[in-house]
Amino acid sequence: MLNAHRGGDAPEVNNIPPSLSYRPADPAEPVLDISIGDALRAATSTWRTRTALIDGTSEEQTRRRWTFEELLTESEKVAQALLLRFVSGEHVAIWAANGPQWVMIEFGAALAGLTLVTVNPAYLGEELAFVLRQSRARGIIVQDVYRNRNLVQAVNAARDALPDLRASSPCPHGRSS
């Protein structure tokens, strides 16, 4: 833990200059040319039955857990479903709060060869339209309600300004936060 620093230059932490907002890569470590989907497959081959994902519900007794094998299986189902609507290489947005389904959609998109465009669920309609237009998203997976706002309604309202947006799909079992 860092102690508060007063006055002058900020101290270096682990030899990282305070002017950097990221930790530089270790040049001795190889750069892997794999997708996050490939990383899930590799992790599954190593830790097949170990816990990979835990639902963050407040009630510990009801928290669902997925092993690496279960997470890969569910993510592959998502990939297959996405490929029924999109072509590998296309951009697909997700407008939803964090949750297990979000993770499975992220892995599923990677396994399908899609680029996942993440949209902050707190964005308003104009911000959503800007992100979808700039990212060239061809579809959007949307949570039904977020903080008492109907996100599906916002997508439908923005559709006229987004001629490239072909499809919108509900986020399965999305939480209403």
N, C-alpha and C positions, 0 to 999 in steps of 0.2 A: 504494500500500500504506500502511496506517495504522501509525503508530508506537505502541508501547504507551503508554498514558496512565496516570499514577499520581496518585491523589488528586484531590479536587475533582470538578467536573462534567466529564462526558465532552465532548470537543470536537465541534463540528458538522462533518458531512461533506457537502460539496457543498450547503451551506445547508440541510441537513435536520437538525432538532433531534434529539438522541440519544434523546429520549423516544418518537419514532415508530418503529414496527417495519415501516414500509412507506414507499415513496416516493410522495408525493402525485402525482396526475395533473397534467399540464400543462394548465391550462384553455384554452390557445391551441390545443391539439390536439383535433380533433373526436372525439366518442365514436361508434364505429361500432356499429350495431345489427345485428350478424351473428353467426352461430354459428361455431364452430371449423371446421365443415365448409365453410361459405361462405368462410372465410379460406383453407382449402386450395384451393378452386376458384380464388380470386383469385390465389393464389401460383402455381398451375399455369398460369394464363393468362399470367403474367409470366415465369416461370422453368421452362417446360415440361421441358426436357432437363437442367436442373441437378440436382445431387445434393440430395435432400431428407432422406434418412434413411440412416444407416450402422449396420449391426448391430455391436454392441460386443463381439464375440468377441475372445478374447485373441490369436488367430492372425490377423495382419493380412492374410495372403494369402487367408483364407477369409471375410473380412468381406463380407457381401452389401451392396449399395448399391441404393437405389431413387431414381429421378428423381422430380420432382414429379408427372409424368404417370403413372408406375407406381404411386406411392403413392396418387394419387387413384383410379386404376382398381381397385387392391386394396381400398381403403376403400369404394368403391361396391359391390363384391362383398359385403363384410361387411354393408353397409347393407341390401342386398337379402336376405341370409340372415337378418338380425335381424328384418326386416319379415315374414318367414314365420312368426315366433313371437310377435312383439310388435306393439302398436299405437303409432303415433306419440304421444308424450306420456307413455308409461309409463317407469318407472324400471327399469334393468337394472344389476346389479352386476357388477364384475369383481374376481376374487380371484386375482391372479397377480403374478409378479415382472415387472419392467420388461423389455421386449424389443420387437422390431419388431412382433410381432403385437398387443401391447398398444396401440401407437400406432395401428395400423390399426383396432382395435376402438374406440378413442376417436374417431377420425374417422368411422368407420362409424356409430357410435351417433348422432353429431351429424348426419350426413347423413340418417339415418332419422328424425330428430326425437325421439330417445330421450334421456333423462337418464341419463348414466353415473354410477353410484355406485362410487367406488373404495374397495376394502377392502384394508387392509394385509395382505400374505400372511403376516406373522408372527402375526396374531391367532389366538387359540384359538377353539374352538367357541362359547363363550358370547358372546365379543366379536363374532364373525361374526353370530350370531343377533340381537344387539342392533342392529348396523348395518343388517341387512336389514329388521328390523321397523321401526326408526325412519325408514328411507328409503322405506318402502313398495315395496321392490323386488319386481317380478313375476317376475324371473328372475335367474340368475347364470351368468356365464361363469367357469369355474374351471380353474386349472392342476392337473394331476394330482398332482404331488408338489412340495413346497417344503421344503427343508432336512430331507429324510427324513421329512416328515409327509405323510400321504395327505389332501390337501385335499378330494377328492371324497368320501371317507368321512366327513369332518367335515361337509360339506354335507348328506349323507344323514342323519347323526345329528341335525342341527338341524332337519330338515324338519318334524317333528311340531309344533314350536313356531312354525312359519311357514306358517300356512294360506294366505297370499296368494302364496307362492312357487309359481309354476306350472311353471317350467322351469329346468333346469340344463343347461349345455352345456360340453363340454370346450374349453379354450383351445387353438386349433390350434397345433401345434408349440411348445407352451409349454416353456420350459426348466425342468429340475429343478435348482434352485439349492441 
